[in-house]
Structures are given as structure tokens and as C-alpha cells.
Amino acid sequence: TFAVVTGQQVGILGGPLYTLYKIFTMLKLTEQLNNKYAEMKFVPVFWLESEDHDFEEVNHAKILNNENQLNDIAYQVKPKSEIRGSVGEIAFDISIAAFIQEVSSSLPNSDFKDKIIELITKAYSPGVKFEKAFVQWINFLLPNSGIIFISANDKDIKKLLSGVFQKEIEEYPRTSQLVIQKSAELEKNYHAQIKPRALNLFLFHKEGRYLIEPRENDFSLKGTRKFFTKDELMLIANETPELLSPNVVLRPICQDTILPTVAYVAGPSEIAYFAQASVAYQRLLG
């Protein structure tokens, strides 16, 4: 059995339209592979980028309103400065009703509008988290599609990634050095999409997701006064890996560490940084 994979941040109402395009492509490719290679099994897998802490990437939807103008509608749970943790874990409060009402007012009347608003209200209700609402919404839009959703922030998934985290901590900054060298080659004809860090990991601390930054003799969490020795980080990676979170360089490596990936459906930015991260694949998964 092989996985045909795509993924995206857990944007409200599914996020950008190309999220659906990626899903359609994944489902069509899965169907084609199952028809062509009957002796094997191919399943569609969606990797939920729920660990991301950029709230403004997921809290709004742009909708063509009844005057055919693009209307940007946002849900604001709290001031941006107070949101530091995983956006997938943010639960909607009662103000989600106002967001849905604005969506309803913006949409032109049609035979489908009432049903759409009913499904939105079911998926996005007070107490439901961004990640779960996203999954419910996609399942409403594509019932019986067979998509397997995987949360990047799942505790059991993180246990399977413990070895990747330990290797990154033990041998830093080797991964970043390789990515930088590859990026320099690519920049002769292209542009670099991502910039690797010395250590490509975040750590969850006090409801925040903070970049781990090496110092001369230890490590700090960026923007805090929290410090760790290398041995302490290795212990975390071994015993409580759910506290660690990969950055954009390590994210695809983590995904393909646990999945038998035969194909990944990527957006244009992803295609660009996969080219940079290819050397990290060779080193960590080779």
C-alpha cells in the first residue's frame, strides 16, 4: 500500500482555493494509480499543517460577494500578539457566528446557499478547533472520498519522529549547511524559497511555539528566557517528542519518514523548497 499525499494549513473554510485543487489532483492520481497497478493499493492522505503558528494564514476567507467583488472576511479570536501556539489547537468561540453571518450576507442567493451555510455552521461551531473544523468541512464537501487525514501535531505521530528530531539536534547545523549549499546552486538560475535555521526545530512551551536557537554553550527559545542544554533537548526528543515541532525544512522529511509516499501534490512554493530540501532527504532518510 502506498500513499498519495498532499497537505496544507488548516485554513478557515478550507483556506485558499488551491487547497481543493490539490485535493482533487490527489484523488484523481490515486484513482489512476489504482486502475493502472491493480496488484497494489494507493490511498489519498492529507497532511494537516496544524502546528503552524501563523494565525493570519488561517483566519480569513476571500469570497466573491453578491456584487461580484472580492470580500475578505476574517475571524479574530484574540489579538495577534497573544497567539503563539499551534493554530490547529485554537477553538472557536461564540464570535464564529458573526463570521458565518458575514459569509452568509456576502454570498449571492442561489439554490445551494442555504445548504452551504448549514454545512459551514455544522463544521465551524463554538468549542470546535481549527483542525477538526477543517477536516469536517472537507469531508462535507467530498463525502466518501476516502481521504486519510493525519495531524502533524498528534502525540503518537511525534513518537515515530523521535529519531529524526534526535539526529537533527545531535548533528546540527549539518542539515542547514547542506540546504544552504544546495540553495546557492539553485540561486544561479532560481530564487531560494526558504531559509534554513541552524537547528530546524521549534519547541512548544507555555502555549507557545518557539524556535530553538543555538548559543555558544546551550540553546534558547527565541523571544523567551528559557534555556536548554543539548542533553536536555535530546531527552525531550527521546521521551516527550510531542513537545518538538519541525520547521519548513524538516516538515517534508517528517511526513515521508512515516508514510510510504509514492507521490506528493505540491503548490508552487512547496515545489521550490522541495528542491532546496532534497539534500536533507538524502542525509536524514538516505
Helices and strands as residue ranges (DSSP letters): E 2-9, G 12-14, H 17-36, E 42-49, G 55-57, E 60-64, E 70-74, G 80-82, G 87-89, H 96-106, H 113-123, H 130-141, E 148-151, H 155-160, H 162-171, H 174-186, E 201-205, E 208-214, E 219-221, E 227-228, H 230-239, G 241-243, E 244-246, H 251-258, E 261-264, H 268-285
